[in-house]
Amino acid sequence: MDEDYRQLLIKQQYRVYKDHAAVKLCHWMKESLVRGRTCYKQDFYGISSHRCLQMTPAINECSHMCQFCWRVMGHDFEVNDWAEPKDMLDNLIEMQRKLVTGFNGDDRVSKEKYEEARHPNQVAISLAGEPIVYPYLSDFLKECHNRKMMTFLVTNGTYPERLEELDVLPRQLYVTVAAPNEEVYKRTCVPKISDGWERLMRTLDLLPSLDTRKVIRHTLVRGLNFGYVDEYAKLDERADTQMVEPKGFVFVGGSRYKLSMANMPSFDEIMSFSTDLGERLGMEVLKQKPESRVTLLGHPGLETDVRKYYHLDE
């Protein structure tokens, strides 16, 4: 890892392990601890915001340069020494504990919540980079599950062969579909590879065969990839997932250098899109979080709480 890149990440409150793995406290984790406000994943899926380990095992590589991405981009490099799964998880948890230490003694944070935050039971494998390129991902997922930790994995869908090779699947798999067609895909996701759209289509075709909970996420940017309801519906039907998340772009982080606040759809626009999309898919809006500009589409009666779905106790 380039030293300037490392220092930039540290300045942005990332903590890096073995060059390629990283952890960072989520905004909503802080909000949950201090103000009792929770992220949409808690409201939708029953996880605890203040017990979430937001991490990546592969900050070193991503096949996209998405216009809407808030992360630091453009610093890909090759990894020669990948961390072992247990070692990586132990160290990232310890790094998160050190980051959380700043909340100890804050009058706004209960002692019980603080102690719980030091013992995460949810792993969001999505912080930066493309996590599926980590070569020991199956073993890492297994290690998390052995510790009764819930796992959410987010992928951009351009590594279908890696997804197909997984012996252990995450408890919930997200695939980001940020374009309705190849032309909009190239403009929105700015792929570094020539066959990114074809690879994404292979991933969508693979999804029905994967025995786990699956979500398609549409990150929607006004003036770029927003609208196209019929085309998005065809892709969602192809993927045949239990849930779809239409989510409005938020003007934060690195995206501020490429887009503007005018590109942010309102929640009313997201809700209208969701209703139209749901009608085409035979789904309805099961959950909504206006402050995050996101809804959850699914079939009526679907159990959205991931812990109940897997019959896991807190």
CORBELKA-V431328 format. One record per pair of residues at least 6 apart in sequence whose ideal C-beta (glycine too) atoms are under 7 Angstrom apart, sorted by the first residue. I is the first residue (numbers start at 1). GAP is how many residues later the second one is. Records with the same first field share a line. If there is no record, write none. Layout:
I->GAP + GAP
This chain:
1->18 + 76
2->73
5->70
6->10
8->64
9->7 + 13 + 63
13->11 + 12
14->8 + 10
15->7 + 8 + 80 + 84
16->6
17->66 + 71 + 74 + 75 + 78
18->63 + 65
19->60
20->37 + 38 + 39 + 40 + 59 + 62
21->34 + 35 + 36 + 62 + 67 + 71
22->33 + 34 + 37 + 105 + 106
23->30 + 31 + 32 + 69 + 72 + 73
24->30 + 103
25->74
26->13 + 26 + 28
28->10 + 11 + 21
29->20 + 21 + 23
31->6
32->6 + 17 + 18
33->17 + 70 + 76 + 80 + 84
34->72 + 74 + 75
38->11
39->10
40->249 + 252 + 254
41->6
42->6 + 7
43->244 + 246
44->243 + 252 + 260
45->259 + 260 + 261
46->259 + 260 + 261 + 262
47->75 + 103 + 259
48->73 + 74
50->63 + 66 + 67
51->65 + 66 + 69 + 70 + 71
52->68 + 70 + 72
53->39 + 40 + 43 + 67 + 69 + 70 + 71
54->70 + 73
55->37 + 68 + 70 + 72
56->69 + 70 + 71 + 72 + 73 + 75
57->31 + 68 + 74 + 77 + 80 + 83
58->71 + 72 + 73 + 75 + 76
59->69 + 70
60->16 + 17 + 19 + 69
61->15 + 68 + 69 + 72
62->67 + 68
63->67 + 93 + 95 + 128 + 129 + 130 + 133
64->92 + 125 + 126 + 127
65->8 + 125 + 127
66->112 + 122 + 123 + 124
67->121 + 123 + 154 + 157 + 188 + 191 + 192
68->151 + 153 + 181 + 187 + 191
69->185 + 186
70->182 + 183 + 184 + 185
71->57 + 182 + 183
72->182
73->181
82->52 + 53 + 54
84->52
85->51 + 54 + 55 + 58
86->57
88->52
89->51 + 54 + 55
93->27
96->24
97->21
100->17 + 18
103->6 + 11
104->10
120->29
121->27 + 28 + 29
122->27 + 28
123->21 + 26 + 27 + 28
124->28
125->6 + 26 + 27 + 28 + 29 + 45
126->26 + 28
130->25 + 26 + 29
131->22 + 24
132->23 + 27 + 30 + 31
133->26 + 29
134->6
137->29
138->28 + 29 + 30
141->10 + 27 + 29
142->26
144->7
145->6
148->164
150->21 + 156 + 157
151->19 + 20
152->18 + 20 + 22
153->17 + 20 + 21
154->20 + 22
155->8 + 20
156->20
157->18 + 19 + 20 + 42 + 43 + 46
158->35 + 38 + 41 + 42
160->39 + 42 + 43 + 46
163->40 + 43
164->42
169->41 + 42 + 43
170->42
171->41 + 42 + 135 + 139
172->40 + 41 + 43 + 134
173->37 + 39 + 40 + 41
174->41 + 43
175->28 + 32 + 41 + 64
176->41 + 43
177->39 + 41 + 58
178->10 + 11 + 40 + 41 + 47
179->6 + 9 + 10 + 46
180->45 + 48 + 51 + 52 + 55
181->50
182->15
184->41
185->11 + 12
187->37
188->33 + 36 + 37
189->7
204->31 + 34 + 35
205->33
207->7 + 32 + 33 + 34
208->32
213->29 + 93 + 96
214->27 + 28
215->26 + 28 + 29 + 30
216->20 + 23 + 25 + 28
217->28 + 30
218->14 + 27 + 28 + 29
219->28 + 30
220->6 + 26 + 27 + 28 + 29 + 45 + 50 + 53
221->28 + 38 + 42
222->40 + 41 + 42 + 43
223->40
224->39
226->39
229->44 + 47 + 48 + 51
230->50
232->45
233->44 + 47 + 48
236->8 + 45
237->44
242->56 + 60
243->53 + 54 + 55
244->33 + 37 + 39 + 53
245->49 + 51
246->24 + 27 + 28 + 31 + 49
247->46 + 47
248->16 + 17 + 22 + 45 + 46
249->14 + 15 + 16
250->14 + 43
251->8 + 10 + 13
265->28
267->23 + 26
270->23 + 24 + 25
271->17 + 24
274->11 + 21 + 23
275->10
277->20
278->6 + 7 + 19
281->16
282->17
283->14 + 15 + 16
284->13 + 16
285->10 + 12
286->10 + 11 + 12 + 16 + 18
287->8 + 9 + 17
288->7
296->8
298->6
303->6
307->7
